[in-house]
Amino acid sequence: MTAETFDLFEGEKAREAGISQAAQSKNPLLNKVRAHLCVLAASRSNRCVTADDATKFLVEIGEKETALGNAAGSLFNSSEWEPTGCWTPSTRVTNHARSVRVWRLR
């Protein structure tokens, strides 16, 4: 085992590079889903959405639930969104009711 095995800074750098690469590869679809989430959140009194809302939209427009792939991890990576500190059980059957973060449109 080498010192490079444990390096928080390098790990964070690699994570950001991977997120950026995934987002770029799905950019048009990612932007479409982000725009929908902004409109959806703005229409709600609490201005909140979850990743489940993104998945529902993908299905509504005829895409696979997994169409964003790893780019889904960058859905809320912008200054428009803030985490509420709340989590809610996912309604997607394949998620087995795991907790998903609740995001608020600023």
C-alpha positions, 0 to 999 in steps of 0.5 A, spaced: 500 500 500 502 506 498 501 513 500 497 515 494 492 510 496 489 515 501 489 522 499 482 526 500 484 531 496 486 527 490 480 523 491 475 529 491 479 531 485 478 524 481 470 525 483 469 532 480 473 530 474 468 523 473 462 527 475 464 533 469 466 527 464 459 524 465 455 530 465 458 532 459 457 526 455 449 527 457 449 534 456 443 535 452 438 530 456 441 533 463 440 540 461 432 538 459 431 534 466 435 540 470 430 545 466 424 541 468 426 540 475 427 548 476 420 549 473 417 543 477 420 546 484 418 553 482 411 550 482 411 547 489 410 551 495 416 548 498 420 549 492 423 542 493 424 536 489 428 529 489 432 525 484 425 521 483 422 527 480 428 527 475 426 519 474 419 520 473 420 526 468 425 521 464 419 516 463 414 521 461 418 523 455 420 516 453 427 515 456 429 509 460 429 510 468 437 510 467 438 514 461 442 519 465 447 514 467 452 517 472 451 524 470 445 523 474 450 525 480 450 532 477 443 534 477 443 538 483 450 541 482 449 548 481 448 554 485 440 554 484 439 548 488 441 547 496 440 541 500 434 541 505 437 537 510 431 532 509 431 525 506 425 521 504 424 514 502 425 513 494 418 511 491 422 507 485 421 500 487 428 498 484 431 503 490 428 499 495 425 505 499 432 507 500 433 515 502 434 520 497 436 527 499 431 533 498 433 539 494 430 546 494 430 551 489 433 557 491 
